[in-house]
């Protein structure tokens, strides 16, 4: 599955609340639309300098956003991403 990078200008990104990101402290992986949610899942394992606890919390935010935008997520945990 190819995931296209969702467009978000620096200005628009700066206007997002911290809670609009999978990783709010780092302001990484915005979740404000379906395209960004898909992108956050695809790029999840590329996020650097975060703890497993931060990944657990980010995964919960991603799952909630996926539900909001009616995106099916087959992985039950972020640890399952990329494993088949």
N, C-alpha and C positions, 0 to 999 in steps of 0.2 A: 504494500500500500504506500503510495507516494503522498507525502504531506506537503502542501504548499505553505510557504511562510505567509502568515496573515500580516497584512500591512497595518502598521500602527506608527504614526509619526511620533517624534520625540515629545512634541508638545502634548499630544493626546495621551501618551504614556505617562507623562508627568502629572496629568490631571486625574489619573486613576487613583482611587483610594488604595491603601495598603492591602485591604481585604479583597481587592480585585485580582490579586496575584496568587499563584500556587505557593510561591515562596515570598511572603510579604516582607520579611526583614531584608531580603536581598532585592526585592522588587523584580523578581524573575518569573517568567511564564504567566503573562496576563490571562485572565479567564473571562473576559467580558463578552465573548460571543462563541458560537460553535466552532468556528475555524481555529480560534486561539486555544480552545479546550483540546481539540484534536492535536494541535501542535504541541501543547504542553505534555500530552501523553507521549507523543513521538520523541520529544527531546528530554524527557524526564531524566534519563540516565546520564545526560550530558551536563547537568547542573553540577557545578563544582563547589567545594567548600561549604557543604551543608551536612548536618548530622543525620543519623538515621531517624531520630525523633522529628527533625524538621521534615524529612521525607515522608514520614508517617502522616504528619499534619497536612502536608501539601497534597498527599494522595487523597485524604478525606475531602479537601477543598475541590480537587479535580473531580472526584466522584460526584460531589454535590452539584458542581457546575455541569457535568455531563448529564445528570438527571434533568436539570433545569432546561438544557438545550436538546433533550431527547436523543442523546448520543449513547449508543450501546458500548459498554466497556466490559470485555470478557474477563480481564484480569481482576482477581479479588484483592491482590496486593501489588504494590509497586515492584516487589521482588520478582514478580512473574513477567514483567515487561521484557520482551525480547526473547523469551524462552518458548519454545514450541514443543 
